Amino acid sequence: MDPFMIFWVFMIGILIGFLVGITIIYRKVAIPLKMERKELEEKKRSMASLYGKITEQFAPFMKYYPYDARRFRFIGSPIDGIQFEDDKIIFVEFKSANSKLSQEQKKIKKLVEDKKVEWMSFEIKWE
């Protein structure tokens, strides 16, 4: 057989072996690492959410909260709570880090800013 042909068969064999090796390594190493990374990111988001929920429970008692914490009432969702003052009522949403208002919270904020807030008394009748 021609030495030149043997060389090319050898080179093609090495190339195919290299590609097969890369594929095996990718399947055995890279894919599990990607899955592990995804799981860690999900846990991180979950922990950040939990941290936010815990923090918002203590926020009215923090040093820089501008109102009397005893006059704050938690709602939880879609806004964190309501602060009752002698001359006004304030809807409060606590945010930490880079969190932003949700679409629903933005809608509520706009309704409050547009003064589309009402009072309703509901009479309970026992029959």
Distance bins in CASP14 RR format, pairs under 12 A and 6 or more apart:
PFRMAT RR
TARGET T0000
AUTHOR 0000-0000-0000
RMODE 2
METHOD distances of the structure
MODEL  1
1 7 0 0 0 0 0 1 0 0 0 0 0
1 8 0 0 0 0 0 1 0 0 0 0 0
1 9 0 0 0 0 1 0 0 0 0 0 0
1 10 0 0 0 0 0 1 0 0 0 0 0
2 8 0 0 0 0 1 0 0 0 0 0 0
2 9 0 0 0 0 0 1 0 0 0 0 0
3 9 0 0 0 0 0 1 0 0 0 0 0
3 10 0 0 0 0 0 1 0 0 0 0 0
4 10 0 0 0 0 0 1 0 0 0 0 0
4 11 0 0 0 0 0 1 0 0 0 0 0
5 11 0 0 0 0 0 1 0 0 0 0 0
5 12 0 0 0 0 0 1 0 0 0 0 0
6 12 0 0 0 0 0 1 0 0 0 0 0
6 13 0 0 0 0 0 1 0 0 0 0 0
7 13 0 0 0 0 0 1 0 0 0 0 0
7 14 0 0 0 0 0 1 0 0 0 0 0
8 14 0 0 0 0 0 1 0 0 0 0 0
8 15 0 0 0 0 0 1 0 0 0 0 0
9 15 0 0 0 0 0 1 0 0 0 0 0
9 16 0 0 0 0 0 1 0 0 0 0 0
10 16 0 0 0 0 0 1 0 0 0 0 0
10 17 0 0 0 0 0 1 0 0 0 0 0
11 17 0 0 0 0 0 1 0 0 0 0 0
11 18 0 0 0 0 0 1 0 0 0 0 0
12 18 0 0 0 0 0 1 0 0 0 0 0
12 19 0 0 0 0 0 1 0 0 0 0 0
13 19 0 0 0 0 1 0 0 0 0 0 0
13 20 0 0 0 0 1 0 0 0 0 0 0
13 21 0 0 0 0 0 1 0 0 0 0 0
14 20 0 0 0 0 0 1 0 0 0 0 0
14 21 0 0 0 0 0 1 0 0 0 0 0
15 21 0 0 0 0 0 1 0 0 0 0 0
15 22 0 0 0 0 0 1 0 0 0 0 0
16 22 0 0 0 0 0 1 0 0 0 0 0
16 23 0 0 0 0 0 1 0 0 0 0 0
17 23 0 0 0 0 1 0 0 0 0 0 0
17 24 0 0 0 0 1 0 0 0 0 0 0
17 25 0 0 0 0 0 1 0 0 0 0 0
18 24 0 0 0 0 0 1 0 0 0 0 0
18 25 0 0 0 0 0 1 0 0 0 0 0
19 25 0 0 0 0 0 1 0 0 0 0 0
19 26 0 0 0 0 0 1 0 0 0 0 0
20 26 0 0 0 0 0 1 0 0 0 0 0
20 27 0 0 0 0 0 1 0 0 0 0 0
21 27 0 0 0 0 1 0 0 0 0 0 0
21 28 0 0 0 0 1 0 0 0 0 0 0
21 29 0 0 0 0 0 1 0 0 0 0 0
22 28 0 0 0 0 0 1 0 0 0 0 0
22 29 0 0 0 0 0 1 0 0 0 0 0
22 30 0 0 0 0 1 0 0 0 0 0 0
23 29 0 0 0 0 0 1 0 0 0 0 0
23 30 0 0 0 0 0 1 0 0 0 0 0
23 31 0 0 0 0 0 1 0 0 0 0 0
24 30 0 0 0 0 0 1 0 0 0 0 0
24 31 0 0 0 0 0 1 0 0 0 0 0
25 31 0 0 0 0 0 1 0 0 0 0 0
25 32 0 0 0 0 0 1 0 0 0 0 0
25 33 0 0 0 0 0 1 0 0 0 0 0
26 32 0 0 0 0 0 1 0 0 0 0 0
26 33 0 0 0 0 0 1 0 0 0 0 0
26 34 0 0 0 0 1 0 0 0 0 0 0
27 33 0 0 0 0 0 1 0 0 0 0 0
27 34 0 0 0 0 0 1 0 0 0 0 0
27 35 0 0 0 0 0 1 0 0 0 0 0
29 35 0 0 0 0 0 1 0 0 0 0 0
29 36 0 0 0 0 0 1 0 0 0 0 0
30 36 0 0 0 0 0 1 0 0 0 0 0
30 37 0 0 0 0 0 1 0 0 0 0 0
31 37 0 0 0 0 0 1 0 0 0 0 0
31 38 0 0 0 0 0 1 0 0 0 0 0
32 38 0 0 0 0 0 1 0 0 0 0 0
32 39 0 0 0 0 0 1 0 0 0 0 0
33 39 0 0 0 0 0 1 0 0 0 0 0
33 40 0 0 0 0 0 1 0 0 0 0 0
34 40 0 0 0 0 0 1 0 0 0 0 0
34 41 0 0 0 0 0 1 0 0 0 0 0
35 41 0 0 0 0 0 1 0 0 0 0 0
35 42 0 0 0 0 0 1 0 0 0 0 0
36 42 0 0 0 0 0 1 0 0 0 0 0
36 43 0 0 0 0 0 1 0 0 0 0 0
37 43 0 0 0 0 0 1 0 0 0 0 0
37 44 0 0 0 0 0 1 0 0 0 0 0
38 44 0 0 0 0 0 1 0 0 0 0 0
38 45 0 0 0 0 0 1 0 0 0 0 0
39 45 0 0 0 0 0 1 0 0 0 0 0
39 46 0 0 0 0 0 1 0 0 0 0 0
40 46 0 0 0 0 0 1 0 0 0 0 0
40 47 0 0 0 0 0 1 0 0 0 0 0
41 47 0 0 0 0 0 1 0 0 0 0 0
41 48 0 0 0 0 0 1 0 0 0 0 0
42 48 0 0 0 0 0 1 0 0 0 0 0
42 49 0 0 0 0 0 1 0 0 0 0 0
43 49 0 0 0 0 0 1 0 0 0 0 0
43 50 0 0 0 0 0 1 0 0 0 0 0
44 50 0 0 0 0 0 1 0 0 0 0 0
44 51 0 0 0 0 0 1 0 0 0 0 0
44 97 0 0 0 0 0 1 0 0 0 0 0
45 51 0 0 0 0 0 1 0 0 0 0 0
45 52 0 0 0 0 0 1 0 0 0 0 0
45 97 0 0 0 0 0 1 0 0 0 0 0
45 99 0 0 0 0 0 1 0 0 0 0 0
46 52 0 0 0 0 0 1 0 0 0 0 0
46 53 0 0 0 0 0 1 0 0 0 0 0
47 53 0 0 0 0 0 1 0 0 0 0 0
47 54 0 0 0 0 0 1 0 0 0 0 0
48 54 0 0 0 0 0 1 0 0 0 0 0
48 55 0 0 0 0 0 1 0 0 0 0 0
48 96 0 0 0 0 1 0 0 0 0 0 0
48 97 1 0 0 1 0 0 0 0 0 0 0
48 98 0 0 0 0 1 0 0 0 0 0 0
48 99 0 0 0 0 1 0 0 0 0 0 0
49 55 0 0 0 0 0 1 0 0 0 0 0
49 56 0 0 0 0 0 1 0 0 0 0 0
49 96 0 0 0 0 0 1 0 0 0 0 0
49 97 0 0 0 0 0 1 0 0 0 0 0
49 99 0 0 0 0 1 0 0 0 0 0 0
50 56 0 0 0 0 0 1 0 0 0 0 0
50 57 0 0 0 0 0 1 0 0 0 0 0
50 96 0 0 0 0 0 1 0 0 0 0 0
51 57 0 0 0 0 0 1 0 0 0 0 0
51 58 0 0 0 0 0 1 0 0 0 0 0
51 94 0 0 0 0 0 1 0 0 0 0 0
51 96 1 0 0 1 0 0 0 0 0 0 0
51 97 0 0 0 0 1 0 0 0 0 0 0
51 99 0 0 0 0 0 1 0 0 0 0 0
52 58 0 0 0 0 1 0 0 0 0 0 0
52 59 0 0 0 0 1 0 0 0 0 0 0
52 76 0 0 0 0 0 1 0 0 0 0 0
52 80 0 0 0 0 1 0 0 0 0 0 0
52 93 0 0 0 0 0 1 0 0 0 0 0
52 94 1 0 0 1 0 0 0 0 0 0 0
52 95 0 0 0 0 1 0 0 0 0 0 0
52 96 1 0 1 0 0 0 0 0 0 0 0
52 97 0 0 0 0 1 0 0 0 0 0 0
52 99 1 0 0 1 0 0 0 0 0 0 0
53 59 0 0 0 0 0 1 0 0 0 0 0
53 74 0 0 0 0 0 1 0 0 0 0 0
53 76 0 0 0 0 1 0 0 0 0 0 0
53 77 0 0 0 0 0 1 0 0 0 0 0
53 80 0 0 0 0 1 0 0 0 0 0 0
53 94 0 0 0 0 1 0 0 0 0 0 0
53 96 0 0 0 0 0 1 0 0 0 0 0
53 99 0 0 0 0 0 1 0 0 0 0 0
54 94 0 0 0 0 0 1 0 0 0 0 0
54 96 0 0 0 0 0 1 0 0 0 0 0
55 61 0 0 0 0 0 1 0 0 0 0 0
55 62 0 0 0 0 1 0 0 0 0 0 0
55 65 0 0 0 0 0 1 0 0 0 0 0
55 80 0 0 0 0 0 1 0 0 0 0 0
55 94 1 0 0 1 0 0 0 0 0 0 0
55 95 0 0 0 0 1 0 0 0 0 0 0
55 96 1 0 1 0 0 0 0 0 0 0 0
55 97 0 0 0 0 1 0 0 0 0 0 0
55 99 0 0 0 0 0 1 0 0 0 0 0
56 62 0 0 0 0 0 1 0 0 0 0 0
56 65 0 0 0 0 0 1 0 0 0 0 0
56 72 0 0 0 0 0 1 0 0 0 0 0
56 74 0 0 0 0 1 0 0 0 0 0 0
56 75 0 0 0 0 0 1 0 0 0 0 0
56 76 1 0 0 1 0 0 0 0 0 0 0
56 77 0 0 0 0 0 1 0 0 0 0 0
56 79 0 0 0 0 0 1 0 0 0 0 0
56 80 1 0 1 0 0 0 0 0 0 0 0
56 81 0 0 0 0 1 0 0 0 0 0 0
56 92 0 0 0 0 1 0 0 0 0 0 0
56 93 0 0 0 0 1 0 0 0 0 0 0
56 94 1 0 1 0 0 0 0 0 0 0 0
56 95 0 0 0 0 1 0 0 0 0 0 0
56 96 1 0 0 1 0 0 0 0 0 0 0
56 99 0 0 0 0 0 1 0 0 0 0 0
57 69 0 0 0 0 0 1 0 0 0 0 0
57 72 0 0 0 0 0 1 0 0 0 0 0
57 74 1 0 0 1 0 0 0 0 0 0 0
57 76 0 0 0 0 1 0 0 0 0 0 0
57 80 0 0 0 0 1 0 0 0 0 0 0
57 81 0 0 0 0 0 1 0 0 0 0 0
57 94 0 0 0 0 1 0 0 0 0 0 0
58 65 0 0 0 0 1 0 0 0 0 0 0
58 69 0 0 0 0 1 0 0 0 0 0 0
58 72 0 0 0 0 0 1 0 0 0 0 0
58 74 0 0 0 0 0 1 0 0 0 0 0
58 80 0 0 0 0 0 1 0 0 0 0 0
58 94 0 0 0 0 1 0 0 0 0 0 0
58 96 0 0 0 0 0 1 0 0 0 0 0
59 65 1 0 0 1 0 0 0 0 0 0 0
59 66 0 0 0 0 0 1 0 0 0 0 0
59 67 0 0 0 0 0 1 0 0 0 0 0
59 69 0 0 0 0 1 0 0 0 0 0 0
59 72 0 0 0 0 1 0 0 0 0 0 0
59 74 0 0 0 0 0 1 0 0 0 0 0
59 76 0 0 0 0 0 1 0 0 0 0 0
59 80 1 0 0 1 0 0 0 0 0 0 0
59 81 0 0 0 0 1 0 0 0 0 0 0
59 83 0 0 0 0 0 1 0 0 0 0 0
59 92 0 0 0 0 1 0 0 0 0 0 0
59 93 0 0 0 0 0 1 0 0 0 0 0
59 94 1 0 1 0 0 0 0 0 0 0 0
59 95 0 0 0 0 1 0 0 0 0 0 0
59 96 0 0 0 0 1 0 0 0 0 0 0
60 66 0 0 0 0 0 1 0 0 0 0 0
60 67 1 0 0 1 0 0 0 0 0 0 0
60 68 0 0 0 0 1 0 0 0 0 0 0
60 69 1 1 0 0 0 0 0 0 0 0 0
60 70 0 0 0 0 1 0 0 0 0 0 0
60 71 0 0 0 0 1 0 0 0 0 0 0
60 72 1 0 1 0 0 0 0 0 0 0 0
60 73 0 0 0 0 1 0 0 0 0 0 0
60 74 0 0 0 0 1 0 0 0 0 0 0
60 80 0 0 0 0 1 0 0 0 0 0 0
60 81 0 0 0 0 1 0 0 0 0 0 0
60 82 0 0 0 0 0 1 0 0 0 0 0
60 83 1 0 0 1 0 0 0 0 0 0 0
60 84 0 0 0 0 0 1 0 0 0 0 0
60 90 0 0 0 0 0 1 0 0 0 0 0
60 92 1 0 0 1 0 0 0 0 0 0 0
60 94 0 0 0 0 1 0 0 0 0 0 0
61 67 0 0 0 0 0 1 0 0 0 0 0
61 68 0 0 0 0 0 1 0 0 0 0 0
61 69 1 0 1 0 0 0 0 0 0 0 0
61 70 0 0 0 0 1 0 0 0 0 0 0
61 72 0 0 0 0 1 0 0 0 0 0 0
61 74 0 0 0 0 0 1 0 0 0 0 0
61 94 0 0 0 0 0 1 0 0 0 0 0
62 69 0 0 0 0 1 0 0 0 0 0 0
62 72 0 0 0 0 0 1 0 0 0 0 0
62 94 0 0 0 0 1 0 0 0 0 0 0
62 96 0 0 0 0 0 1 0 0 0 0 0
63 69 0 0 0 0 0 1 0 0 0 0 0
64 94 0 0 0 0 0 1 0 0 0 0 0
65 71 0 0 0 0 0 1 0 0 0 0 0
65 72 0 0 0 0 1 0 0 0 0 0 0
65 80 0 0 0 0 0 1 0 0 0 0 0
65 83 0 0 0 0 1 0 0 0 0 0 0
65 90 0 0 0 0 0 1 0 0 0 0 0
65 92 0 0 0 0 1 0 0 0 0 0 0
65 94 0 0 0 0 1 0 0 0 0 0 0
66 72 0 0 0 0 0 1 0 0 0 0 0
66 83 0 0 0 0 1 0 0 0 0 0 0
66 85 0 0 0 0 0 1 0 0 0 0 0
66 90 0 0 0 0 1 0 0 0 0 0 0
66 92 0 0 0 0 0 1 0 0 0 0 0
67 73 0 0 0 0 0 1 0 0 0 0 0
67 81 0 0 0 0 0 1 0 0 0 0 0
67 82 0 0 0 0 0 1 0 0 0 0 0
67 83 1 0 1 0 0 0 0 0 0 0 0
67 84 0 0 0 0 1 0 0 0 0 0 0
67 85 1 0 0 1 0 0 0 0 0 0 0
67 86 0 0 0 0 0 1 0 0 0 0 0
67 87 0 0 0 0 0 1 0 0 0 0 0
67 88 0 0 0 0 0 1 0 0 0 0 0
67 89 0 0 0 0 0 1 0 0 0 0 0
67 90 1 0 0 1 0 0 0 0 0 0 0
67 92 0 0 0 0 1 0 0 0 0 0 0
68 83 0 0 0 0 1 0 0 0 0 0 0
68 84 0 0 0 0 1 0 0 0 0 0 0
68 85 0 0 0 0 1 0 0 0 0 0 0
68 86 0 0 0 0 0 1 0 0 0 0 0
68 90 0 0 0 0 0 1 0 0 0 0 0
69 81 0 0 0 0 0 1 0 0 0 0 0
69 83 0 0 0 0 1 0 0 0 0 0 0
69 84 0 0 0 0 0 1 0 0 0 0 0
69 92 0 0 0 0 0 1 0 0 0 0 0
70 83 0 0 0 0 0 1 0 0 0 0 0
70 84 0 0 0 0 1 0 0 0 0 0 0
70 85 0 0 0 0 0 1 0 0 0 0 0
71 81 0 0 0 0 0 1 0 0 0 0 0
71 82 0 0 0 0 1 0 0 0 0 0 0
71 83 1 0 0 1 0 0 0 0 0 0 0
71 84 1 0 1 0 0 0 0 0 0 0 0
71 85 1 0 0 1 0 0 0 0 0 0 0
71 86 0 0 0 0 1 0 0 0 0 0 0
71 88 0 0 0 0 0 1 0 0 0 0 0
71 89 0 0 0 0 1 0 0 0 0 0 0
71 90 0 0 0 0 1 0 0 0 0 0 0
71 92 0 0 0 0 0 1 0 0 0 0 0
72 79 0 0 0 0 0 1 0 0 0 0 0
72 80 0 0 0 0 1 0 0 0 0 0 0
72 81 1 0 0 1 0 0 0 0 0 0 0
72 82 1 0 0 1 0 0 0 0 0 0 0
72 83 1 0 1 0 0 0 0 0 0 0 0
72 84 1 0 0 1 0 0 0 0 0 0 0
72 85 0 0 0 0 0 1 0 0 0 0 0
72 89 0 0 0 0 0 1 0 0 0 0 0
72 90 0 0 0 0 1 0 0 0 0 0 0
72 91 0 0 0 0 0 1 0 0 0 0 0
72 92 1 0 0 1 0 0 0 0 0 0 0
72 94 0 0 0 0 0 1 0 0 0 0 0
73 79 0 0 0 0 0 1 0 0 0 0 0
73 80 0 0 0 0 1 0 0 0 0 0 0
73 81 1 0 0 1 0 0 0 0 0 0 0
73 82 1 0 1 0 0 0 0 0 0 0 0
73 83 0 0 0 0 1 0 0 0 0 0 0
73 84 1 0 0 1 0 0 0 0 0 0 0
73 89 0 0 0 0 0 1 0 0 0 0 0
73 90 0 0 0 0 0 1 0 0 0 0 0
73 91 0 0 0 0 0 1 0 0 0 0 0
73 92 0 0 0 0 1 0 0 0 0 0 0
74 80 1 0 0 1 0 0 0 0 0 0 0
74 81 1 0 1 0 0 0 0 0 0 0 0
74 82 0 0 0 0 1 0 0 0 0 0 0
74 83 0 0 0 0 0 1 0 0 0 0 0
74 92 0 0 0 0 1 0 0 0 0 0 0
74 93 0 0 0 0 0 1 0 0 0 0 0
74 94 0 0 0 0 0 1 0 0 0 0 0
75 81 1 0 1 0 0 0 0 0 0 0 0
75 82 1 0 0 1 0 0 0 0 0 0 0
75 83 0 0 0 0 0 1 0 0 0 0 0
75 91 0 0 0 0 1 0 0 0 0 0 0
75 92 0 0 0 0 1 0 0 0 0 0 0
75 93 0 0 0 0 1 0 0 0 0 0 0
75 94 0 0 0 0 0 1 0 0 0 0 0
75 105 0 0 0 0 0 1 0 0 0 0 0
75 108 0 0 0 0 0 1 0 0 0 0 0
76 82 0 0 0 0 0 1 0 0 0 0 0
76 91 0 0 0 0 0 1 0 0 0 0 0
76 92 0 0 0 0 0 1 0 0 0 0 0
76 93 0 0 0 0 1 0 0 0 0 0 0
76 94 0 0 0 0 1 0 0 0 0 0 0
76 105 0 0 0 0 0 1 0 0 0 0 0
77 93 0 0 0 0 0 1 0 0 0 0 0
77 102 0 0 0 0 1 0 0 0 0 0 0
77 104 0 0 0 0 1 0 0 0 0 0 0
77 105 0 0 0 0 1 0 0 0 0 0 0
77 108 0 0 0 0 0 1 0 0 0 0 0
78 91 0 0 0 0 0 1 0 0 0 0 0
78 93 0 0 0 0 1 0 0 0 0 0 0
78 101 0 0 0 0 1 0 0 0 0 0 0
78 102 1 0 0 1 0 0 0 0 0 0 0
78 103 0 0 0 0 1 0 0 0 0 0 0
78 104 1 0 1 0 0 0 0 0 0 0 0
78 105 1 0 1 0 0 0 0 0 0 0 0
78 106 0 0 0 0 0 1 0 0 0 0 0
78 107 0 0 0 0 1 0 0 0 0 0 0
78 108 1 0 0 1 0 0 0 0 0 0 0
78 109 0 0 0 0 0 1 0 0 0 0 0
78 111 0 0 0 0 0 1 0 0 0 0 0
79 90 0 0 0 0 0 1 0 0 0 0 0
79 91 1 0 1 0 0 0 0 0 0 0 0
79 92 1 0 0 1 0 0 0 0 0 0 0
79 93 1 0 1 0 0 0 0 0 0 0 0
79 94 0 0 0 0 1 0 0 0 0 0 0
79 95 0 0 0 0 0 1 0 0 0 0 0
79 101 0 0 0 0 1 0 0 0 0 0 0
79 102 0 0 0 0 1 0 0 0 0 0 0
79 104 0 0 0 0 1 0 0 0 0 0 0
79 105 1 0 0 1 0 0 0 0 0 0 0
79 106 0 0 0 0 0 1 0 0 0 0 0
79 107 0 0 0 0 0 1 0 0 0 0 0
79 108 1 0 0 1 0 0 0 0 0 0 0
79 109 0 0 0 0 1 0 0 0 0 0 0
79 111 0 0 0 0 0 1 0 0 0 0 0
79 112 0 0 0 0 1 0 0 0 0 0 0
80 90 0 0 0 0 0 1 0 0 0 0 0
80 91 0 0 0 0 1 0 0 0 0 0 0
80 92 1 0 1 0 0 0 0 0 0 0 0
80 93 1 0 1 0 0 0 0 0 0 0 0
80 94 1 0 1 0 0 0 0 0 0 0 0
80 95 0 0 0 0 1 0 0 0 0 0 0
80 96 0 0 0 0 0 1 0 0 0 0 0
80 99 0 0 0 0 0 1 0 0 0 0 0
80 101 0 0 0 0 0 1 0 0 0 0 0
80 102 0 0 0 0 0 1 0 0 0 0 0
80 105 0 0 0 0 1 0 0 0 0 0 0
80 108 0 0 0 0 0 1 0 0 0 0 0
81 89 0 0 0 0 0 1 0 0 0 0 0
81 90 0 0 0 0 1 0 0 0 0 0 0
81 91 1 0 0 1 0 0 0 0 0 0 0
81 92 1 0 1 0 0 0 0 0 0 0 0
81 93 1 0 0 1 0 0 0 0 0 0 0
81 94 0 0 0 0 1 0 0 0 0 0 0
81 105 0 0 0 0 0 1 0 0 0 0 0
81 108 0 0 0 0 0 1 0 0 0 0 0
82 88 0 0 0 0 0 1 0 0 0 0 0
82 89 1 0 0 1 0 0 0 0 0 0 0
82 90 1 0 0 1 0 0 0 0 0 0 0
82 91 1 0 1 0 0 0 0 0 0 0 0
82 92 1 0 0 1 0 0 0 0 0 0 0
82 93 0 0 0 0 0 1 0 0 0 0 0
82 108 0 0 0 0 0 1 0 0 0 0 0
82 112 0 0 0 0 0 1 0 0 0 0 0
82 117 0 0 0 0 0 1 0 0 0 0 0
83 89 1 0 0 1 0 0 0 0 0 0 0
83 90 1 0 1 0 0 0 0 0 0 0 0
83 91 0 0 0 0 1 0 0 0 0 0 0
83 92 1 0 1 0 0 0 0 0 0 0 0
83 93 0 0 0 0 0 1 0 0 0 0 0
83 94 0 0 0 0 0 1 0 0 0 0 0
84 90 0 0 0 0 1 0 0 0 0 0 0
84 91 0 0 0 0 0 1 0 0 0 0 0
84 92 0 0 0 0 0 1 0 0 0 0 0
85 92 0 0 0 0 0 1 0 0 0 0 0
88 112 0 0 0 0 0 1 0 0 0 0 0
88 117 0 0 0 0 0 1 0 0 0 0 0
89 112 0 0 0 0 1 0 0 0 0 0 0
89 117 0 0 0 0 1 0 0 0 0 0 0
89 119 0 0 0 0 0 1 0 0 0 0 0
90 109 0 0 0 0 0 1 0 0 0 0 0
90 112 0 0 0 0 1 0 0 0 0 0 0
90 117 0 0 0 0 0 1 0 0 0 0 0
91 101 0 0 0 0 0 1 0 0 0 0 0
91 105 0 0 0 0 1 0 0 0 0 0 0
91 108 1 0 0 1 0 0 0 0 0 0 0
91 109 1 0 0 1 0 0 0 0 0 0 0
91 110 0 0 0 0 0 1 0 0 0 0 0
91 111 0 0 0 0 1 0 0 0 0 0 0
91 112 1 0 1 0 0 0 0 0 0 0 0
91 113 0 0 0 0 0 1 0 0 0 0 0
91 117 0 0 0 0 1 0 0 0 0 0 0
92 105 0 0 0 0 0 1 0 0 0 0 0
92 108 0 0 0 0 0 1 0 0 0 0 0
92 109 0 0 0 0 0 1 0 0 0 0 0
92 112 0 0 0 0 0 1 0 0 0 0 0
93 99 0 0 0 0 1 0 0 0 0 0 0
93 100 0 0 0 0 0 1 0 0 0 0 0
93 101 1 0 0 1 0 0 0 0 0 0 0
93 102 0 0 0 0 1 0 0 0 0 0 0
93 104 0 0 0 0 0 1 0 0 0 0 0
93 105 1 0 1 0 0 0 0 0 0 0 0
93 106 0 0 0 0 0 1 0 0 0 0 0
93 108 0 0 0 0 1 0 0 0 0 0 0
93 109 0 0 0 0 1 0 0 0 0 0 0
93 112 0 0 0 0 0 1 0 0 0 0 0
94 101 0 0 0 0 0 1 0 0 0 0 0
94 105 0 0 0 0 0 1 0 0 0 0 0
95 101 1 0 0 1 0 0 0 0 0 0 0
95 102 0 0 0 0 0 1 0 0 0 0 0
95 105 0 0 0 0 1 0 0 0 0 0 0
99 105 0 0 0 0 0 1 0 0 0 0 0
100 106 0 0 0 0 1 0 0 0 0 0 0
100 109 0 0 0 0 0 1 0 0 0 0 0
101 107 0 0 0 0 1 0 0 0 0 0 0
101 108 0 0 0 0 1 0 0 0 0 0 0
101 109 1 0 0 1 0 0 0 0 0 0 0
101 110 0 0 0 0 0 1 0 0 0 0 0
102 108 0 0 0 0 1 0 0 0 0 0 0
102 109 0 0 0 0 0 1 0 0 0 0 0
103 109 0 0 0 0 0 1 0 0 0 0 0
103 110 0 0 0 0 0 1 0 0 0 0 0
104 110 0 0 0 0 0 1 0 0 0 0 0
104 111 0 0 0 0 0 1 0 0 0 0 0
105 111 0 0 0 0 0 1 0 0 0 0 0
105 112 0 0 0 0 0 1 0 0 0 0 0
106 112 0 0 0 0 0 1 0 0 0 0 0
106 113 0 0 0 0 0 1 0 0 0 0 0
107 113 0 0 0 0 0 1 0 0 0 0 0
107 114 0 0 0 0 0 1 0 0 0 0 0
107 116 0 0 0 0 0 1 0 0 0 0 0
108 114 0 0 0 0 0 1 0 0 0 0 0
108 116 0 0 0 0 1 0 0 0 0 0 0
108 117 0 0 0 0 1 0 0 0 0 0 0
109 116 0 0 0 0 0 1 0 0 0 0 0
109 117 0 0 0 0 0 1 0 0 0 0 0
110 116 0 0 0 0 1 0 0 0 0 0 0
110 117 0 0 0 0 0 1 0 0 0 0 0
111 117 1 0 0 1 0 0 0 0 0 0 0
111 118 0 0 0 0 0 1 0 0 0 0 0
112 118 0 0 0 0 0 1 0 0 0 0 0
END
